[in-house]
Amino acid sequence: MEKGFVLINCDLGAEDYIIEELKLVPQVKSAYVTFGAYDIIAELQAQTLEDFDQTVAHKIRNLSRVVSTMTLKVANPE
C-alpha cells in the first residue's frame, strides 16, 4: 500500500470545485481546504507505486484550475 499527501495550489475561488473533483478520484481518501502556502491538501492511498504516481500525474495535476502541486509520499506506510 502506498500513501501520501498532495498539496495543491489552485485558481482563486476554485477550492470548492477542486474538492468536488477530488471526491471522484478513488485513491483520494480525504481532501481539505487549507489556509497558508497551499489551498488544498489531499490524502492519497494506492495499491502500487505506479497507481500512486499515475493518480498524482494524471488525475490531480491535470484537473482544470490546478496551478501547482507538491507531493509528500509517506516513507513507511502502515
N, C-alpha and C positions, 0 to 999 in steps of 0.2 A: 504494500500500500504506500502510495506517495502522498505527501501532504505539504501544503504551503499556503502562502498568503500573497495576494496581488494587490498592490497599492495603485490606485487609479486616479489620474487627473482627467477631468472632462471639461467640455464647454460649460460656460457659465449657465446655470439653470438646468443642466441636463442630468442632474443627480437622480431624480426620480425615474426618468426614462432608463438610465443605465441600470439601476437597481432592478427594475421590472425585466429588462433583457437578461440580466444575470440569473434571475429566478428560473429562466427557461433552460439554463445550462445544467445538466445533471451533475456534473462534477463540482459545481459551486454549492457548498453546504450552507453558507451564510454570507450576507453582504450588508454593510452598514455605511451610511453617510457619516463622514468624519469632519472635524474642524482641524485645521492645521495645514501642513505642506501638501497633503493629498486629500482628495474629495471623497473617495470611497475605499473601503477595504473589503476584500472578498477572500473567504476561506475556501480552498480547493482540496479535494481528495480524489485521487485517481488510482486505478489498479496498477498501472505501469508508468514508468518514467516517460515513455513515448506518448501515452494518453495525456499525462500531465502537461508535457511540452506542447502538444497539439491544442489542448484546451486554451492555454495561455496565448499561443501564437495565432490561432485561427478563430477561436470563439470569443475571446475577450479583446485582444488588441484590434481585431477587425470590426468591432462594434462601432457604428457611426457615433460621433460626438465624443469618443475616447481620444484624448490628446496624447497621453503618455502613461506608461505603467512602470512599476518596479516589482519584480517578483522576488519573494523571500521563501525559498524552499526549506522545509524543515529537514535537518540533517539526519535525525534518527527518530522517525515517527513510531509511535507505539502500535 
